[in-house]
Amino acid sequence: MNRLIGQRIAAIVTDGFEESELLVPIEALRNEGAQVDIISPQKKAIRGWKDHEWSKSIEVDKSIEQVSAVDYGALFIPGGTLNCDKLRQCLLTVNFVENFFESGKPVAAICHGPQLLIEADVVTGRRLTSYASLRTDLENAGAEWVDKSVVVDNGLVTSRTPNDLPDFIGKMIEEFEEGIHPEQRP
């Protein structure tokens, strides 16, 4: 264990994140020795979403204005319809995501997380999955969408729903451990 000791991982998130899609992967990453920072366009606590209602709040470690992709070895994007819709409207967040792809660093996104990848224009020619309702959006953006619990494409790990978390987490840790993927660049 402790496959990620010394790694700094960014989790980009805001209000409306799917609670299990943020907290379960972060716990797994930290159990492998990674330092995970909660990064948000908001500078205060953010609230999760669970069972169609607001759930617990968590503290933001750093605002998007305080960070750069060079500070991190990998990026994690949890789902949540509200979360991803808000994130994709923040230019600093979109640029942050683009920078991970430009540097070949691994990225993992679950559920509605690929909405942010569409906005960052990094899915063309990529094979990925997502929550089923994003299929047409991803295909229109040039991606090949497949209905699998987890899909890995040269450092990009995607998954569909909280039910897929075990598969997603395993592949995310594997890709994050491998580090830079030269083919990851857009």
Order of alpha helices (4+ residues) and beta strands (2+ residues): beta-beta-alpha-beta-beta-beta-beta-beta-alpha-alpha-beta-alpha-beta-alpha-beta-beta-beta-alpha
